[in-house]
């Protein structure tokens, strides 16, 4: 069976659904989703009275028109607006995040080390340090002590790789930069605001934003349990496990190297690396720490690099955590052994004391964080340009092989649909 469709969309996550919503109902489109439900990594799990996402997704919109448009399509849903409280567990202390702006909260000797190294890393007349990669950037801008006490160990746990392998701008606008003046000023007048200092979160979980996007797509246009097996670029045919589709254009949010494989595009696979993240969602019978939403853990002896508190977002009476553990992309992940290590670590850090675990869920995200390198950036640019000559476009965090927010995904999808001349819906002021 061969079906013709103007716009074939691969993936029913945020990027795919936003593309379809931009085209609008009545458009000649199909979304193919290999999973049995929509949402991608924005799925929400409900268990024993707890609400968890596949991983922590908290929304920080810069564009009020997008947020208003989504909320209009979430009838009856309470959306909480939360002022983020986050800190760093450091040698038995709680340090405000970001670390580099709060070095004055360290023990005196460590504070002096950090301030000394920071000053001389930036002092006039000092030879400039190179910034050829992410690790060199950290040393050059923050000095050895700040880099080695938090920025390097934390981010190497997160990315599960040597930071020297990453581009210096691998985190883009999401990295909390601060200059010497900011850091000194913060000692007297704290200002720890970051890009997500205030975030919103629906009581029904991240899936509510997914549903809002899906409400602008004809249900019949979403094909669940259908995965792409091959793409013939010259004939503009995509073969799935169920059908063949002849398309005018194909928009994919699948991981970019997977798209290259499906389309049989010769490429250097080593250009694209990533990590895996094992997420544990844990529900306990009683409350734990209060007045905190995230805690970061640079200590390499702990399996996890970050935990989040759903119960402090929901003002709930029982502790509800998500716990993230990073692994290299080829690592064999032992979920049960890691679970036991996580529970031991939570007790060691005093997060869990007398509470009893009453509900749990886990998911392995693979890929989780893509590794942005000079090689990957160049490869993406060249191959994506070539694909576009055949009407194939790759978008989203994994399709675009980038670090971005969910709002960025929505704007990118709208921008692409507009550029291709197929955008017929969506609020006017979104780009």
C-alpha positions as CSV (number, residue, x, y, z in Angstrom):
1,X,0.0,0.0,0.0
2,X,1.4,3.4,-1.0
3,X,-0.3,6.6,0.5
4,X,0.5,10.1,-0.7
5,X,0.8,12.8,2.0
6,X,2.0,16.4,1.6
7,X,3.7,16.6,5.0
8,X,4.9,13.5,6.8
9,X,6.0,14.1,10.4
10,X,8.2,11.6,12.3
11,X,7.6,11.7,16.0
12,X,4.6,12.8,18.1
13,X,6.6,14.7,20.8
14,X,6.6,18.4,21.2
15,X,8.4,19.2,17.9
16,X,6.2,16.9,15.8
17,X,2.9,18.0,17.3
18,X,3.9,21.7,17.1
19,X,4.7,21.2,13.4
20,X,1.2,19.7,12.9
21,X,-0.5,22.3,15.0
22,X,1.2,25.0,12.9
23,X,-0.3,23.5,9.7
24,X,-3.6,23.1,11.4
25,X,-6.6,20.8,11.1
26,X,-7.5,20.0,7.6
27,X,-3.9,20.1,6.4
28,X,-2.7,17.2,4.4
29,X,-0.4,15.6,7.0
30,X,0.4,12.5,9.0
31,X,2.3,12.0,12.2
32,X,4.1,8.7,12.6
33,X,4.9,7.7,16.2
34,X,6.6,4.4,17.0
35,X,5.4,4.4,20.6
36,X,1.9,3.5,21.7
37,X,1.2,7.0,23.0
38,X,2.1,10.6,22.2
39,X,4.5,12.8,24.1
40,X,8.0,11.5,23.6
41,X,10.0,12.3,26.7
42,X,7.2,14.5,28.0
43,X,5.0,11.6,29.0
44,X,3.5,11.7,32.5
45,X,3.1,8.7,34.8
46,X,0.5,8.5,37.6
47,X,1.0,5.9,40.3
48,X,-0.4,5.5,43.8
49,X,-1.5,9.1,43.9
50,X,1.9,10.5,42.6
51,X,2.3,12.4,39.3
52,X,5.7,12.1,37.6
53,X,7.1,12.9,34.2
54,X,9.5,10.7,32.3
55,X,12.0,13.3,33.6
56,X,11.7,16.7,35.1
57,X,10.1,19.0,32.6
58,X,9.4,22.5,34.0
59,X,8.2,25.2,31.6
60,X,9.7,28.7,31.4
61,X,8.1,30.6,28.6
62,X,9.7,33.8,27.2
63,X,6.9,34.3,24.8
64,X,3.6,35.0,26.6
65,X,1.6,34.3,23.4
66,X,2.7,30.7,23.2
67,X,2.0,30.1,26.9
68,X,-1.5,31.7,26.6
69,X,-2.3,29.7,23.4
70,X,-1.4,26.5,25.3
71,X,-3.3,27.3,28.4
72,X,-6.4,28.1,26.4
73,X,-6.3,24.5,25.3
74,X,-6.0,23.0,28.8
75,X,-9.5,23.5,30.1
76,X,-9.9,22.8,33.8
77,X,-6.2,22.4,34.3
78,X,-4.6,24.3,37.2
79,X,-1.1,25.6,36.2
80,X,1.2,26.4,39.0
81,X,3.7,29.3,38.7
82,X,6.7,28.6,40.9
83,X,9.7,30.7,41.9
84,X,12.5,28.2,41.7
85,X,14.6,27.3,44.7
86,X,17.7,25.3,43.9
87,X,20.9,24.5,45.8
88,X,24.0,22.5,45.7
89,X,25.0,19.7,48.1
90,X,28.6,20.4,48.8
91,X,30.6,18.7,51.5
92,X,27.7,18.7,54.0
93,X,26.7,22.3,53.1
94,X,23.9,23.7,51.1
95,X,25.2,26.3,48.6
96,X,22.8,28.4,46.6
97,X,22.8,27.8,42.8
98,X,24.6,28.8,40.7
99,X,27.8,27.8,42.4
100,X,30.0,30.4,40.7
101,X,27.9,33.3,42.1
102,X,27.8,31.9,45.6
103,X,31.4,31.0,46.4
104,X,31.2,33.3,49.5
105,X,29.0,30.5,51.1
106,X,32.0,28.1,51.0
107,X,34.3,27.6,54.0
108,X,36.7,30.5,54.2
109,X,39.7,28.7,52.8
110,X,37.8,27.4,49.8
111,X,36.2,30.8,49.2
112,X,39.6,32.4,49.1
113,X,40.9,29.7,46.7
114,X,37.9,30.3,44.4
115,X,38.2,34.1,44.5
116,X,41.9,34.1,44.0
117,X,41.8,31.7,41.0
118,X,38.8,33.6,39.5
119,X,40.6,37.0,39.8
120,X,43.8,35.8,38.2
121,X,42.0,33.9,35.5
122,X,40.6,37.2,34.4
123,X,43.1,39.7,35.6
124,X,44.4,42.3,33.1
125,X,47.8,41.5,31.9
126,X,47.5,37.8,32.5
127,X,48.0,35.6,29.4
128,X,44.6,34.6,28.0
129,X,43.7,31.0,28.4
130,X,42.4,29.2,25.4
131,X,38.7,28.3,25.2
132,X,38.8,25.5,22.5
133,X,36.4,23.3,24.4
134,X,33.9,23.4,27.2
135,X,36.5,22.4,29.9
136,X,39.0,25.0,28.8
137,X,36.1,27.6,28.8
138,X,35.4,26.8,32.4
139,X,39.0,27.2,33.5
140,X,39.5,30.4,31.5
141,X,36.4,32.1,32.7
142,X,36.1,30.9,36.3
143,X,39.6,29.7,37.4
144,X,40.7,26.3,38.6
145,X,39.0,26.2,42.0
146,X,35.4,27.0,40.8
147,X,35.9,24.7,37.8
148,X,37.2,21.7,39.8
149,X,34.9,22.1,42.9
150,X,31.6,22.1,40.9
151,X,31.5,23.0,37.3
152,X,33.6,20.1,36.0
153,X,32.5,17.3,38.2
154,X,28.8,18.1,38.1
155,X,28.7,18.5,34.3
156,X,30.9,15.4,33.7
157,X,28.4,13.4,35.8
158,X,25.5,14.9,33.7
159,X,27.1,14.4,30.3
160,X,28.9,11.2,31.2
161,X,32.0,12.4,29.2
162,X,35.1,14.4,29.5
163,X,34.1,18.0,29.0
164,X,37.1,18.6,26.8
165,X,35.2,16.7,24.2
166,X,32.4,19.3,24.1
167,X,32.2,22.6,22.3
168,X,32.8,25.6,24.5
169,X,29.2,26.7,23.8
170,X,27.7,23.3,24.2
171,X,25.0,24.6,26.7
172,X,24.5,27.9,24.9
173,X,22.2,30.4,26.7
174,X,21.4,27.8,29.4
175,X,24.8,28.0,31.0
176,X,24.8,30.5,33.9
177,X,27.7,32.7,33.1
178,X,28.8,35.4,35.5
179,X,31.6,37.9,35.5
180,X,33.8,39.0,38.4
181,X,31.5,42.0,39.1
182,X,28.4,39.8,39.2
183,X,30.1,37.4,41.6
184,X,31.3,40.1,44.0
185,X,28.0,42.0,43.9
186,X,26.2,38.7,44.7
187,X,28.0,38.5,48.1
188,X,26.0,41.5,49.3
189,X,22.9,41.6,47.1
190,X,22.0,38.1,46.1
191,X,20.6,37.7,42.6
192,X,20.7,34.0,41.6
193,X,18.1,34.3,38.8
194,X,18.7,31.9,35.8
195,X,16.8,31.4,32.6
196,X,14.2,29.3,34.5
197,X,14.0,31.3,37.7
198,X,10.3,31.2,37.4
199,X,8.6,28.2,35.9
200,X,5.1,26.8,35.3
201,X,3.8,23.3,35.8
202,X,0.4,21.8,35.2
203,X,-1.1,19.7,38.0
204,X,-1.6,17.0,35.5
205,X,2.0,16.9,34.5
206,X,3.9,17.8,31.4
207,X,1.6,15.7,29.2
208,X,-1.0,18.5,29.6
209,X,1.1,20.7,27.3
210,X,1.4,17.8,24.9
211,X,-2.3,17.4,24.9
212,X,-2.8,21.1,24.2
213,X,-0.7,20.8,21.1
214,X,-2.4,17.6,20.0
215,X,-5.8,19.3,20.4
216,X,-5.1,21.2,17.2
217,X,-4.3,18.0,15.2
218,X,-7.0,15.7,13.8
219,X,-6.8,12.4,15.8
220,X,-6.9,10.4,12.6
221,X,-3.7,12.2,11.5
222,X,-1.7,10.5,14.3
223,X,-0.5,7.0,13.6
224,X,0.7,5.3,16.8
225,X,2.8,2.1,16.8
226,X,4.2,3.0,13.4
227,X,7.9,3.4,12.9
228,X,10.0,4.4,9.9
229,X,12.2,1.7,8.6
230,X,13.7,3.3,5.5
231,X,13.6,6.6,3.5
232,X,14.2,6.8,-0.2
233,X,15.2,10.4,-0.7
234,X,15.2,10.4,-4.5
235,X,11.7,8.9,-4.7
236,X,10.4,10.7,-1.6
237,X,9.1,7.5,-0.1
238,X,9.1,6.5,3.5
239,X,8.6,2.8,4.4
240,X,7.3,1.9,7.8
241,X,6.4,-1.3,9.6
242,X,2.9,-1.0,8.2
243,X,2.9,1.1,5.0
244,X,4.7,3.1,2.4
245,X,4.2,6.9,2.2
246,X,5.0,9.2,-0.7
247,X,5.7,12.6,0.7
248,X,6.2,16.1,-0.5
249,X,8.1,17.0,2.6
250,X,9.2,15.1,5.7
251,X,9.8,16.7,9.1
252,X,11.6,14.5,11.6
253,X,12.3,14.9,15.3
254,X,14.0,11.5,15.5
255,X,17.7,11.6,16.6
256,X,19.7,13.0,13.7
257,X,22.1,10.1,13.3
258,X,19.1,7.7,13.2
259,X,17.6,9.8,10.4
260,X,20.8,9.6,8.4
261,X,20.8,5.8,8.8
262,X,17.2,5.6,7.7
263,X,17.9,7.7,4.6
264,X,21.1,5.8,3.9
265,X,23.2,9.0,3.9
266,X,26.9,8.3,4.2
267,X,28.2,9.9,7.3
268,X,30.8,9.6,10.1
269,X,28.9,8.0,13.0
270,X,31.6,9.1,15.4
271,X,30.6,12.7,14.9
272,X,27.5,12.1,17.0
273,X,27.8,11.1,20.6
274,X,25.4,11.4,23.6
275,X,24.7,10.1,27.1
276,X,22.0,8.0,28.6
277,X,20.1,9.2,31.7
278,X,18.3,6.7,34.0
279,X,15.5,8.5,35.8
280,X,14.0,7.2,39.0
281,X,10.6,8.6,40.1
282,X,10.3,7.8,43.8
283,X,7.2,8.3,46.1
284,X,7.5,8.1,49.9
285,X,4.9,8.0,52.6
286,X,5.8,11.2,54.3
287,X,7.4,14.6,53.6
288,X,11.1,15.2,53.2
289,X,13.1,18.5,52.7
290,X,10.9,21.5,52.1
291,X,11.4,24.8,50.3
292,X,13.6,23.4,47.6
293,X,12.8,22.2,44.0
294,X,16.2,21.1,42.7
295,X,19.4,19.9,44.4
296,X,22.7,19.4,42.4
297,X,25.3,16.9,43.5
298,X,28.9,17.3,42.2
299,X,30.3,14.6,44.5
300,X,31.5,11.8,42.1
301,X,31.0,9.2,44.8
302,X,27.2,9.6,44.4
303,X,25.5,8.0,41.4
304,X,23.1,10.8,40.8
305,X,23.8,14.3,39.7
306,X,20.5,16.0,40.4
307,X,17.2,15.4,42.2
308,X,13.9,17.3,42.0
309,X,11.0,17.5,44.4
310,X,7.6,17.3,42.8
311,X,5.9,17.5,46.2
312,X,7.4,20.9,46.8
313,X,5.9,22.1,43.5
314,X,2.5,20.6,44.2
315,X,2.6,21.4,48.0
316,X,1.9,17.7,48.5
317,X,2.1,15.9,51.9
318,X,4.4,13.1,50.6
319,X,7.9,13.3,49.3
320,X,7.9,12.8,45.5
321,X,11.3,12.8,43.8
322,X,12.9,12.4,40.4
323,X,16.5,11.3,40.5
324,X,18.8,11.5,37.5
325,X,21.9,9.3,36.8
326,X,24.1,9.7,33.7
327,X,25.8,7.0,31.7
328,X,27.9,6.9,28.6
329,X,25.9,6.1,25.4
330,X,27.3,2.5,25.1
331,X,27.1,1.6,28.8
332,X,25.1,-1.4,29.9
333,X,22.8,0.0,32.5
334,X,21.9,-2.2,35.5
335,X,18.7,-0.6,36.6
336,X,18.3,-2.6,39.8
337,X,21.9,-2.1,41.0
338,X,21.7,1.6,40.2
339,X,18.4,1.8,42.1
340,X,20.0,0.4,45.3
341,X,22.9,2.8,44.9
342,X,20.6,5.7,44.5
343,X,18.6,4.8,47.6
344,X,21.8,4.5,49.6
345,X,22.9,7.9,48.4
346,X,19.6,9.5,49.2
347,X,20.0,8.2,52.8
348,X,23.6,9.3,53.0
349,X,22.7,12.8,52.0
350,X,19.8,13.0,54.5
351,X,17.2,13.3,51.8
352,X,15.6,10.1,52.9
353,X,15.5,9.5,56.7
354,X,12.6,7.6,58.1
355,X,10.4,7.7,55.0
356,X,9.2,4.5,53.4
357,X,9.2,4.1,49.6
358,X,5.6,3.3,48.6
359,X,5.7,3.9,44.8
360,X,8.3,4.0,42.0
361,X,8.9,4.2,38.3
362,X,12.0,4.3,36.2
363,X,12.8,5.1,32.6
364,X,16.1,5.0,30.6
365,X,16.4,8.0,28.2
366,X,18.7,7.1,25.3
367,X,19.7,9.5,23.9
368,X,19.3,12.0,26.7
369,X,21.8,14.9,26.4
370,X,23.4,15.1,23.0
371,X,27.1,16.0,22.9
372,X,27.6,19.2,21.0
373,X,31.0,19.3,19.5
374,X,32.6,21.2,16.6
375,X,32.5,17.9,14.7
376,X,28.8,17.3,15.3
377,X,27.9,20.9,14.5
378,X,29.7,20.8,11.2
379,X,28.2,17.4,10.3
380,X,24.7,18.5,11.2
381,X,25.0,21.6,9.1
382,X,26.3,19.8,6.0
383,X,23.9,16.8,6.2
384,X,20.8,18.8,7.1
385,X,21.4,21.1,4.1
386,X,21.7,18.1,1.8
387,X,18.5,16.5,3.3
388,X,16.6,19.7,2.7
389,X,17.3,19.5,-1.0
390,X,15.1,16.4,-0.9
391,X,12.4,18.0,1.2
392,X,13.6,16.4,4.5
393,X,13.9,18.6,7.6
394,X,15.3,17.6,11.0
395,X,14.2,19.6,14.1
396,X,14.0,19.5,17.9
397,X,16.6,18.7,20.5
398,X,17.5,15.4,18.9
399,X,16.6,16.1,15.3
400,X,18.6,19.4,15.5
401,X,21.3,17.8,17.7
402,X,21.2,20.7,20.1
403,X,20.5,22.0,23.6
404,X,17.2,23.8,23.8
405,X,14.0,24.3,25.7
406,X,10.5,23.0,24.9
407,X,9.5,26.5,23.9
408,X,12.4,26.6,21.5
409,X,11.0,23.4,19.9
410,X,7.6,25.0,19.4
411,X,9.1,28.1,17.9
412,X,11.4,26.1,15.6
413,X,8.4,24.0,14.3
414,X,6.4,27.2,13.7
415,X,9.3,28.9,11.9
416,X,9.9,25.9,9.7
417,X,6.2,25.5,8.8
418,X,6.1,29.3,7.9
419,X,9.2,29.0,5.8
420,X,7.8,26.1,3.9
421,X,4.6,28.0,3.3
422,X,2.3,25.5,5.1
423,X,1.6,27.3,8.4
424,X,-2.1,28.1,8.6
425,X,-2.6,28.2,12.4
426,X,-1.0,29.4,15.6
427,X,-1.0,32.8,17.3
428,X,0.6,35.6,15.3
429,X,3.3,36.7,17.7
430,X,5.3,33.5,18.2
431,X,8.4,34.3,16.2
